Amino acid sequence: MTHIETENIIVEKEKELKAMLANQNVVEQKKLHIQREILELQLKKKDIEIVIDKSKGLTKQLQIELSLLTKQFWAEKNRGE
């Protein structure tokens, strides 16, 4: 092989390396973007879980209030009030 052929091979390999590095960068950026989206979704999930917990608490409270009012109603009705 001549030095010109070797130089041409080097140039081609440098182009391949540059393209490969660019592709790696694109993939890394996509990975970071996905990680960011995952974190955002985890935060939204946590917010939703908090709302659900509050809703369950309010539901339980309303069930207790309704039960107490029902007992009061029947007690009053049985006394003839």
BAVEX-236985 format. One record per residue (C-alpha): x, y, z; residue in three letters; residue number from 1. Coordinates in nm, 2 decimals, m for minus. Each point is the difference from the previous one (the first is absolute). Last residue first. Layout:
REC       X       Y       Z  code  pos
REC       X       Y       Z   ala  NUM
...
This chain:
REC       X       Y       Z  code  pos
REC   m8.96    1.38    6.69   glu   81
REC   m0.17   m0.33    0.06   gly   80
REC    0.28   m0.16    0.20   arg   79
REC    0.04   m0.26   m0.27   asn   78
REC    0.03    0.28   m0.26   lys   77
REC    0.26    0.19    0.20   glu   76
REC    0.21   m0.31    0.04   ala   75
REC   m0.05   m0.09   m0.36   trp   74
REC    0.12    0.34   m0.12   phe   73
REC    0.29    0.01    0.24   gln   72
REC    0.12   m0.34   m0.13   lys   71
REC   m0.03    0.13   m0.35   thr   70
REC    0.18    0.32    0.08   leu   69
REC    0.29   m0.20    0.16   leu   68
REC    0.03   m0.23   m0.30   ser   67
REC   m0.01    0.29   m0.24   leu   66
REC    0.27    0.18    0.20   glu   65
REC    0.21   m0.32    0.00   ile   64
REC   m0.04   m0.05   m0.37   gln   63
REC    0.08    0.37   m0.06   leu   62
REC    0.33   m0.04    0.19   gln   61
REC    0.09   m0.31   m0.19   lys   60
REC   m0.06    0.17   m0.33   thr   59
REC    0.20    0.30    0.12   leu   58
REC    0.29   m0.23    0.09   gly   57
REC   m0.02   m0.19   m0.33   lys   56
REC    0.00    0.33   m0.19   ser   55
REC    0.30    0.12    0.19   lys   54
REC    0.18   m0.32   m0.08   asp   53
REC   m0.10    0.03   m0.36   ile   52
REC    0.13    0.35   m0.02   val   51
REC    0.33   m0.10    0.15   ile   50
REC    0.03   m0.29   m0.24   glu   49
REC   m0.07    0.24   m0.29   ile   48
REC    0.28    0.23    0.12   asp   47
REC    0.24   m0.30    0.03   lys   46
REC   m0.09   m0.12   m0.35   lys   45
REC    0.06    0.35   m0.14   lys   44
REC    0.34    0.00    0.17   leu   43
REC    0.08   m0.34   m0.14   gln   42
REC   m0.11    0.12   m0.35   leu   41
REC    0.24    0.29    0.02   glu   40
REC    0.28   m0.23    0.11   leu   39
REC   m0.07   m0.23   m0.29   ile   38
REC   m0.01    0.29   m0.24   glu   37
REC    0.34    0.11    0.12   arg   36
REC    0.14   m0.35   m0.04   gln   35
REC   m0.15   m0.02   m0.35   ile   34
REC    0.17    0.33   m0.09   his   33
REC    0.33   m0.12    0.14   leu   32
REC   m0.02   m0.32   m0.20   lys   31
REC   m0.09    0.19   m0.32   lys   30
REC    0.31    0.22    0.07   gln   29
REC    0.21   m0.31    0.05   glu   28
REC   m0.13   m0.15   m0.33   val   27
REC    0.08    0.32   m0.19   val   26
REC    0.35    0.02    0.15   asn   25
REC    0.06   m0.36   m0.09   gln   24
REC   m0.11    0.07   m0.36   asn   23
REC    0.25    0.29   m0.01   ala   22
REC    0.27   m0.22    0.13   leu   21
REC   m0.07   m0.26   m0.26   met   20
REC    0.00    0.26   m0.28   ala   19
REC    0.34    0.14    0.12   lys   18
REC    0.14   m0.35    0.03   leu   17
REC   m0.12   m0.09   m0.35   glu   16
REC    0.15    0.32   m0.14   lys   15
REC    0.33   m0.07    0.18   glu   14
REC    0.00   m0.35   m0.14   lys   13
REC   m0.05    0.13   m0.35   glu   12
REC    0.29    0.25    0.05   val   11
REC    0.23   m0.27    0.14   ile   10
REC   m0.08   m0.23   m0.29   ile    9
REC    0.08    0.29   m0.25   asn    8
REC    0.33    0.06    0.19   glu    7
REC    0.09   m0.37   m0.03   thr    6
REC   m0.08    0.01   m0.37   glu    5
REC    0.22    0.31   m0.04   ile    4
REC    0.28   m0.16    0.22   his    3
REC    0.01   m0.29   m0.24   thr    2
REC   m0.12   m0.35    0.07   met    1
